[in-house]
Each structure stands twice: as C-alpha cells, then as structure tokens.
Amino acid sequence: MKKIVKWIMMACLTLMCTACDDNGPLTYEQMLEDYDYLWTTIQENYAMMNVAQRMTGKNFLAVKDHYRNKITEDTTTQQFDSYVSLFLNEFEGIGKMEKLNAVSYKRLYEKLKDSASMTNSLNYLYDVINNGKSKSYYDFEEIELSDEDAEKNLITSVVEKDRIAYIKMSDMDQNSMKEDGKTLKKFFKEIKNYPVCVIDLRGVTSGVEQYWIENIVAPNISEKTSYETLALVKGGLAKEYMSTEYQLLEIRKLASLPALQLKDLEGMTDYVKSSKTIAPAAKKAIFKGDFYVMIDGSTADSAERFAMFCKQSGFATLVGDYSGGGSSLEPLLIKLPNSGMIIRMSADHHLNLDGASNAEYGTAPDIRIESENLYGAVMAKLRELYPAPVEENQDDTGGNA
C-alpha cells in the first residue's frame, strides 16, 4: 500500500514539474531556436514569398533579420511573442500568414476537434494543434470566448417581396453545414419564383467548399456543372499536407500559362490541378431566378472558390469588387518546438486558370461596383436591372371616366 501511495505521489510530482516546465519562461537559446525554425519552415513551404514581396515591396530576409536581432538574453517570453507577431504582420495577411492568439487558438481547436474526422486534411491540422505544449502556451483551460461565438451563422431575408431575396453567412464551416442546409433549402422554396437572389460573401474567409456545393449549388442546378482549380506547392510540410486531399503533380509537367510570372515558379516542387463536377440534388432546380454574388477584398478561401466557380460556370453573376484570393485547403498549421506557439499560412499558391496569382489579383467581378455602401449600391443596380412591374392603368379612358 505504501509503495502504491509513493508511486502516486511521484507520478503527481512528475506531472507538476512537467506542467511547470511547459509554463516556464523560454531561454534565449529556445527563443532563437523557435524563431529560426519558423523562418526555415516559411522558406521551405511558403509558396507565396515572391507575391508577398511584390505586393508589399519588402525584402523579407531583411525583415526576418530585423526582428531576430531584437531577441537578446534579456528578452522575455512575452516580448518574444510580440516580436514573432510583428514579424508575421509584415506579410500583411498575404497567404493567411499569422500567429494564433489565445482566442483564435481556442476557436480553431474546438472547430477541428468537432470536424477532424470529416476529412484527412482537417485531421492533419488537429494533430498539429492538439498537443500539451500548445495548450499550455495558450493557457487553454482558462480561455473564455465572448458571446459573439453564439451568433447565428446564416441570415436569410426578403429585401423586396416577390422580387429580391438576400442571403448572408458568417462562414462556410463544416459544423454549421447541415443546419444551414436545411434553412437554405426551405428559403429557396419560399423564394423560388423571385427574379433575383443575392448571396453576400463579404467577410467570408473560412470553411469548406462542400458547404456551398451541397447547400447552394446542387439544389439549384438541373444538370452537372464542373469547375477547375490550379495551385503551386513548395516544400515538405506543405506537400505532406496538400497530399492528404489532392494528387500532386511534378512542377516540370505544368503547362505554359500566359499570366504566370516565371519568378513565382522558383522553388516550387509540385502543383495541383483538380477538376470537380457537381451533380444536381434533384431533377429540377429549386430557385428559378438569377443569383448575384457580392464579393470584395474580404472574400477569401472557401468563398473565393465559390466565386471562381461562379465565374467559370456562370452559375451566378459576381458583383462588387475584386475578391481577396484563396487557397485550396484550410491554412497549414506550424507548431514551434519550444514554445508550442501555432503559426498558420497557406499551404499553396492558388492561381487563376490563366496563371495569374489569385492572391494578387483575386477574382474579377462581372459587374464592378466601388462604393462604401456596397450593399446599397448593389440593390440599386438590381432595381435598375430588374425594374418593378408597372401597374396597369385602371382608367382606360385617359382619366375622363
């Protein structure tokens, strides 16, 4: 009995010490090791370095050296955290480059925990984020999310009865896909004879393409519709991650593309060219009118792929401003070895079909509208394109009756 008690006490002491080590301050050497690991991983896997340098005008080798030189033997763990954030902010969000903060870590962890079994790529990401060191770094157990997490993801409304309908979602998340699908199908039936339905993709930057395929496109097409995607891949981790969902092709086999900048091919090891065919959910489409999809610079990733699909297939008319670009999968996650800090960035360089950088040029709207009140401008344009029917004059005698 005494031996059992002694064993338990020793085990508890070991766990306590481990927890202390996880929560303890980083040494100077550990900070440099984490920083250098981050830079090496970016060099080997970030397929958009040339794009980022073009768009920002920065020399990122110099930027890397600038923040590395700030790390000294007197640097605290909190200061190191700040230097990493400032360094990654220099990329200005190109290729989704960022360090997760405590709240974004918690949200992403919960999202991946619930959906990891749905796809190989999400399971890959969950394996990266689900570790004791990262949980300790982000003080995982003590994080409390704000009430905004409970906000409704989907809004459906009638702008003008019998004429204009409107749909807005916050994201295209796997976890809300089923419930949102029921709501959308019901709404499409209610507005099936409306001439116009607007889908607002502004601010939609996360989710899966299956969301819009199953919930928006499939119920509203009557024949098979296809679209293609094209992306460049660089390096080991990115290649490993992308191969969970796609077949990678050797870069030397990539055909010549008119808008592809040769510099963007430097260091690329593979590319992805995929074609997807969407089958109708039923013999007849539910909605009989015209779809208009609102986009701007805040439209990205899964919503960006929907915009690209609309552009290729003619499923909807794109209206607004150039989209923000996207990637083939959720951003790749990188765990720094000593701190457990989680960094994310796009695992590929998404291209338009002519070879132009999708991150740089986005998807062009069919009707470009530049306005601080894009919603109002779009509605005004639709009222112009779809004028209300003029009521017949009740007095056929010219008003003399």
C-alpha positions as CSV (number, residue, x, y, z in Angstrom):
1,M,0.0,0.0,0.0
2,K,2.8,2.4,0.9
3,K,4.5,1.6,-2.4
4,I,1.4,2.5,-4.3
5,V,1.0,5.8,-2.4
6,K,4.6,6.6,-3.0
7,W,4.2,5.8,-6.7
8,I,1.2,8.0,-7.0
9,M,3.0,10.9,-5.2
10,M,6.0,10.5,-7.6
11,A,3.7,10.5,-10.6
12,C,1.9,13.6,-9.4
13,L,5.2,15.3,-8.7
14,T,6.4,14.5,-12.3
15,L,3.2,15.9,-13.8
16,M,3.6,19.0,-11.7
17,C,7.2,19.5,-12.8
18,T,6.2,18.9,-16.4
19,A,3.5,21.5,-16.2
20,C,6.0,23.9,-14.6
21,D,8.4,23.3,-17.5
22,D,5.6,23.9,-20.1
23,N,4.5,27.2,-18.5
24,G,8.1,28.4,-17.6
25,P,9.8,31.2,-19.5
26,L,11.8,30.4,-22.6
27,T,15.5,30.7,-22.6
28,Y,17.4,32.8,-25.0
29,E,18.5,29.7,-26.9
30,Q,15.0,28.4,-27.1
31,M,13.7,31.6,-28.5
32,L,16.3,31.7,-31.2
33,E,15.6,28.1,-32.0
34,D,11.9,28.7,-32.3
35,Y,12.5,31.8,-34.4
36,D,14.9,30.1,-36.8
37,Y,12.6,27.1,-37.1
38,L,9.8,29.4,-38.1
39,W,11.9,31.2,-40.7
40,T,13.2,27.9,-42.1
41,T,9.7,26.5,-42.3
42,I,8.5,29.6,-44.1
43,Q,11.4,29.4,-46.6
44,E,10.7,25.8,-47.3
45,N,6.9,25.8,-47.5
46,Y,5.6,29.3,-48.2
47,A,4.7,29.3,-51.9
48,M,3.8,33.0,-52.0
49,M,7.1,34.7,-51.0
50,N,7.6,36.4,-54.3
51,V,3.9,37.5,-54.4
52,A,4.3,38.9,-50.8
53,Q,7.4,40.8,-51.8
54,R,5.7,42.2,-54.9
55,M,2.6,43.3,-53.1
56,T,4.3,44.8,-50.0
57,G,7.6,45.9,-51.5
58,K,9.5,44.4,-48.7
59,N,12.6,42.3,-48.5
60,F,11.6,39.6,-46.1
61,L,15.1,38.3,-45.5
62,A,15.9,41.8,-44.1
63,V,12.6,41.8,-42.2
64,K,13.5,38.4,-40.6
65,D,16.9,39.7,-39.6
66,H,15.4,42.9,-38.1
67,Y,13.2,41.0,-35.6
68,R,15.8,38.3,-34.9
69,N,18.3,40.9,-33.8
70,K,15.8,42.1,-31.3
71,I,16.0,38.8,-29.4
72,T,18.6,39.1,-26.7
73,E,19.5,37.3,-23.5
74,D,17.2,39.9,-21.7
75,T,14.2,39.2,-23.9
76,T,11.2,37.9,-22.0
77,T,8.8,35.3,-23.3
78,Q,6.1,38.0,-23.7
79,Q,8.5,40.2,-25.7
80,F,9.4,37.2,-27.9
81,D,5.7,36.5,-28.5
82,S,5.4,40.2,-29.6
83,Y,8.4,40.0,-32.0
84,V,7.0,36.9,-33.7
85,S,3.6,38.6,-34.1
86,L,5.2,41.8,-35.5
87,F,7.4,39.8,-37.9
88,L,4.4,37.8,-39.3
89,N,2.3,41.0,-39.5
90,E,4.9,42.3,-42.0
91,F,3.4,39.8,-44.5
92,E,0.2,41.9,-44.3
93,G,-2.0,38.8,-44.3
94,I,-0.8,37.6,-47.7
95,G,-1.2,33.8,-47.8
96,K,-3.1,34.0,-44.5
97,M,0.2,34.4,-42.6
98,E,-0.4,34.9,-38.9
99,K,0.2,33.8,-35.3
100,L,-2.7,32.4,-33.5
101,N,-3.6,34.3,-30.4
102,A,-5.3,32.7,-27.3
103,V,-8.9,33.2,-28.6
104,S,-8.2,32.1,-32.2
105,Y,-6.4,29.1,-30.9
106,K,-9.4,28.1,-28.8
107,R,-11.8,28.6,-31.6
108,L,-9.8,26.7,-34.1
109,Y,-9.1,23.9,-31.6
110,E,-12.8,23.4,-31.0
111,K,-13.6,23.6,-34.7
112,L,-11.0,21.0,-35.6
113,K,-11.9,18.8,-32.6
114,D,-15.5,18.6,-33.9
115,S,-14.7,18.2,-37.6
116,A,-11.3,16.4,-37.7
117,S,-12.9,13.1,-38.7
118,M,-14.7,14.5,-41.7
119,T,-11.6,15.0,-43.9
120,N,-8.0,13.9,-43.9
121,S,-6.8,17.5,-44.1
122,L,-8.7,18.6,-41.0
123,N,-7.5,15.5,-39.1
124,Y,-3.9,16.5,-40.1
125,L,-4.4,20.0,-38.7
126,Y,-6.0,18.7,-35.5
127,D,-2.9,16.5,-34.8
128,V,-0.8,19.7,-35.0
129,I,-2.9,21.8,-32.7
130,N,-3.8,19.1,-30.2
131,N,-0.7,18.9,-28.0
132,G,0.1,19.7,-24.4
133,K,2.8,22.3,-25.1
134,S,0.5,24.5,-27.3
135,K,-2.4,24.1,-24.8
136,S,-0.1,25.2,-22.0
137,Y,1.3,28.1,-24.1
138,Y,-2.2,29.4,-24.9
139,D,-3.4,28.8,-21.3
140,F,-6.1,26.7,-23.0
141,E,-8.2,25.8,-20.0
142,E,-8.7,29.4,-18.9
143,I,-9.9,30.9,-22.1
144,E,-13.4,32.1,-22.2
145,L,-15.0,33.0,-25.5
146,S,-17.2,36.0,-25.9
147,D,-20.9,35.9,-26.6
148,E,-20.3,36.5,-30.3
149,D,-19.5,32.8,-30.8
150,A,-23.2,32.0,-30.3
151,E,-24.3,34.4,-33.0
152,K,-26.3,32.9,-35.8
153,N,-24.2,32.0,-38.8
154,L,-26.8,32.4,-41.5
155,I,-29.2,35.2,-42.4
156,T,-31.9,34.9,-45.0
157,S,-34.3,37.8,-45.7
158,V,-36.6,39.3,-48.3
159,V,-35.5,42.7,-49.5
160,E,-38.5,43.3,-51.7
161,K,-41.4,40.9,-51.6
162,D,-41.7,38.8,-54.8
163,R,-38.6,40.5,-56.2
164,I,-35.3,40.4,-54.3
165,A,-34.1,37.9,-51.7
166,Y,-30.9,38.1,-49.7
167,I,-28.6,35.5,-48.1
168,K,-25.6,36.2,-45.8
169,M,-23.4,33.8,-43.9
170,S,-20.5,34.5,-41.5
171,D,-18.6,31.5,-42.7
172,M,-18.9,28.2,-44.5
173,D,-18.0,26.0,-41.6
174,Q,-18.3,22.2,-41.8
175,N,-20.0,22.2,-38.4
176,S,-22.9,24.5,-39.4
177,M,-23.3,23.0,-42.9
178,K,-26.1,20.6,-42.1
179,E,-28.3,23.0,-40.2
180,D,-27.7,25.8,-42.6
181,G,-28.5,23.5,-45.5
182,K,-32.0,22.9,-44.0
183,T,-32.6,26.6,-43.6
184,L,-31.3,27.4,-47.2
185,K,-33.4,24.7,-48.8
186,K,-36.5,26.0,-47.1
187,F,-35.7,29.5,-48.1
188,F,-35.1,28.6,-51.7
189,K,-38.5,27.1,-51.9
190,E,-40.1,30.2,-50.4
191,I,-38.4,32.5,-53.0
192,K,-38.4,30.1,-55.9
193,N,-40.3,32.5,-58.2
194,Y,-38.3,35.6,-57.3
195,P,-36.3,37.1,-60.2
196,V,-33.2,37.7,-58.0
197,C,-31.4,36.2,-55.0
198,V,-28.3,37.9,-53.7
199,I,-25.7,35.9,-51.8
200,D,-23.4,38.1,-49.8
201,L,-19.8,36.7,-49.5
202,R,-18.2,39.7,-48.0
203,G,-16.1,38.8,-44.9
204,V,-16.4,35.1,-45.5
205,T,-12.9,33.7,-45.2
206,S,-13.2,30.3,-43.6
207,G,-15.0,27.0,-44.2
208,V,-15.1,24.2,-46.7
209,E,-16.2,24.2,-50.3
210,Q,-18.6,21.3,-49.6
211,Y,-20.7,23.9,-47.8
212,W,-21.6,25.9,-50.9
213,I,-21.6,22.8,-53.2
214,E,-24.2,20.9,-51.2
215,N,-26.2,23.9,-49.8
216,I,-26.3,26.4,-52.6
217,V,-25.2,24.9,-56.0
218,A,-26.5,21.3,-56.0
219,P,-30.1,22.3,-55.1
220,N,-30.2,25.0,-57.7
221,I,-28.8,23.3,-60.9
222,S,-30.6,20.9,-63.2
223,E,-27.5,19.4,-64.9
224,K,-24.0,18.6,-64.0
225,T,-21.6,21.5,-63.7
226,S,-17.8,21.5,-63.4
227,Y,-15.0,23.8,-62.4
228,E,-11.2,23.6,-62.1
229,T,-8.7,24.8,-59.6
230,L,-4.9,25.3,-60.0
231,A,-2.2,25.8,-57.4
232,L,1.5,25.7,-56.8
233,V,3.1,23.8,-53.9
234,K,6.5,24.2,-52.3
235,G,8.4,22.1,-49.8
236,G,8.0,19.3,-47.3
237,L,5.3,20.2,-44.8
238,A,3.1,21.9,-47.4
239,K,3.5,19.0,-49.8
240,E,2.7,16.5,-47.0
241,Y,-0.4,18.4,-46.0
242,M,-1.7,19.1,-49.5
243,S,-1.3,15.4,-50.4
244,T,-4.0,14.5,-47.8
245,E,-6.6,15.7,-50.2
246,Y,-5.0,16.2,-53.6
247,Q,-2.8,14.3,-56.1
248,L,0.4,16.4,-56.5
249,L,2.0,16.7,-59.9
250,E,5.6,17.4,-60.7
251,I,6.1,21.1,-61.4
252,R,8.1,20.3,-64.6
253,K,4.9,19.0,-66.1
254,L,3.0,22.2,-65.6
255,A,1.9,23.6,-69.0
256,S,2.8,27.1,-70.0
257,L,0.3,29.7,-68.7
258,P,0.0,33.2,-70.2
259,A,-0.3,35.2,-67.0
260,L,2.0,33.1,-64.8
261,Q,5.1,35.0,-63.7
262,L,8.2,32.8,-64.1
263,K,9.6,34.1,-60.8
264,D,6.6,32.5,-59.0
265,L,7.8,29.1,-60.1
266,E,11.1,29.5,-58.2
267,G,11.4,26.8,-55.6
268,M,8.1,25.2,-56.4
269,T,8.2,21.4,-56.3
270,D,4.6,20.4,-57.3
271,Y,1.3,21.7,-58.5
272,V,-2.3,20.7,-58.1
273,K,-4.8,20.8,-60.9
274,S,-8.2,19.5,-59.9
275,S,-11.5,19.3,-61.7
276,K,-14.7,18.8,-59.7
277,T,-18.1,18.1,-61.1
278,I,-21.2,19.0,-59.1
279,A,-24.3,16.9,-59.7
280,P,-27.8,18.4,-59.2
281,A,-29.5,17.4,-55.9
282,A,-32.8,16.8,-57.8
283,K,-34.2,16.7,-61.3
284,K,-35.2,20.3,-61.2
285,A,-33.5,23.3,-59.6
286,I,-35.4,24.9,-56.7
287,F,-34.8,28.5,-57.4
288,K,-35.8,29.7,-60.9
289,G,-34.4,33.2,-60.9
290,D,-30.9,34.7,-61.2
291,F,-28.2,34.5,-58.5
292,Y,-26.0,37.5,-57.8
293,V,-23.0,37.0,-55.6
294,M,-21.5,40.0,-53.7
295,I,-17.7,39.9,-53.4
296,D,-14.9,42.3,-52.3
297,G,-11.4,42.1,-50.9
298,S,-12.6,40.4,-47.7
299,T,-13.9,37.4,-49.7
300,A,-11.4,34.5,-49.4
301,D,-10.7,30.8,-49.3
302,S,-13.9,28.7,-49.5
303,A,-15.9,31.7,-50.5
304,E,-13.2,32.6,-53.1
305,R,-13.5,29.1,-54.6
306,F,-17.3,29.7,-54.8
307,A,-16.6,33.0,-56.6
308,M,-14.2,31.2,-59.0
309,F,-16.9,28.5,-59.6
310,C,-19.5,31.2,-60.5
311,K,-17.0,32.8,-62.8
312,Q,-16.2,29.6,-64.7
313,S,-19.7,28.1,-64.8
314,G,-22.0,31.2,-65.0
315,F,-24.0,29.9,-62.0
316,A,-24.2,33.4,-60.7
317,T,-23.2,37.0,-61.6
318,L,-20.4,38.3,-59.5
319,V,-21.0,41.9,-58.4
320,G,-18.9,44.2,-56.2
321,D,-15.1,44.4,-56.2
322,Y,-12.1,42.1,-56.7
323,S,-12.1,39.2,-54.2
324,G,-9.3,38.7,-51.8
325,G,-8.0,35.4,-53.1
326,G,-7.8,32.0,-51.5
327,S,-6.1,28.6,-51.1
328,S,-7.1,25.0,-51.8
329,L,-7.4,23.9,-48.1
330,E,-7.5,25.4,-44.7
331,P,-4.2,27.1,-43.9
332,L,-1.3,24.9,-42.8
333,L,-0.5,24.9,-39.1
334,I,3.0,25.1,-37.8
335,K,4.0,24.4,-34.1
336,L,7.1,26.0,-32.8
337,P,9.2,23.3,-31.0
338,N,9.9,25.1,-27.7
339,S,7.0,27.5,-27.1
340,G,4.2,25.5,-28.7
341,M,3.2,28.7,-30.5
342,I,1.0,28.0,-33.5
343,I,1.5,29.8,-36.8
344,R,-0.7,29.4,-39.9
345,M,-0.2,30.1,-43.5
346,S,-1.5,29.0,-46.9
347,A,-0.1,25.7,-48.0
348,D,-0.2,26.5,-51.7
349,H,-0.2,29.4,-54.1
350,H,-3.6,29.5,-55.7
351,L,-3.7,30.6,-59.3
352,N,-6.4,31.7,-61.7
353,L,-6.7,29.4,-64.7
354,D,-4.6,31.8,-66.8
355,G,-1.8,31.5,-64.3
356,A,-2.3,34.9,-62.6
357,S,-1.8,34.9,-58.8
358,N,-5.2,34.6,-57.2
359,A,-3.9,36.2,-54.0
360,E,-2.6,39.2,-56.1
361,Y,-5.5,39.7,-58.5
362,G,-8.4,37.8,-56.9
363,T,-11.4,37.0,-59.0
364,A,-12.8,39.8,-61.1
365,P,-16.5,40.7,-60.6
366,D,-18.7,40.6,-63.7
367,I,-20.2,43.9,-62.6
368,R,-17.7,46.1,-60.7
369,I,-19.2,48.5,-58.1
370,E,-16.9,50.5,-55.9
371,S,-18.8,52.0,-53.0
372,E,-18.5,52.5,-49.3
373,N,-22.1,51.2,-49.1
374,L,-21.7,48.2,-51.4
375,Y,-25.0,46.6,-50.2
376,G,-27.0,49.8,-51.1
377,A,-25.2,50.2,-54.4
378,V,-25.8,46.6,-55.4
379,M,-29.5,46.8,-54.5
380,A,-29.8,50.0,-56.5
381,K,-28.2,48.3,-59.5
382,L,-30.5,45.3,-59.2
383,R,-33.6,47.5,-59.1
384,E,-32.3,49.1,-62.3
385,L,-31.7,45.7,-64.0
386,Y,-35.0,44.2,-62.7
387,P,-37.5,47.1,-62.5
388,A,-40.7,46.6,-60.7
389,P,-43.6,45.8,-63.0
390,V,-45.6,48.9,-63.8
391,E,-49.2,48.6,-62.5
392,E,-51.8,48.7,-65.3
393,N,-53.8,51.9,-65.5
394,Q,-57.2,51.2,-64.1
395,D,-58.6,54.1,-66.3
396,D,-58.6,53.1,-70.0
397,T,-60.4,56.3,-70.9
398,G,-57.5,58.6,-70.2
399,G,-58.8,59.7,-66.9
400,N,-62.2,61.1,-68.2
401,A,-64.3,58.4,-66.6
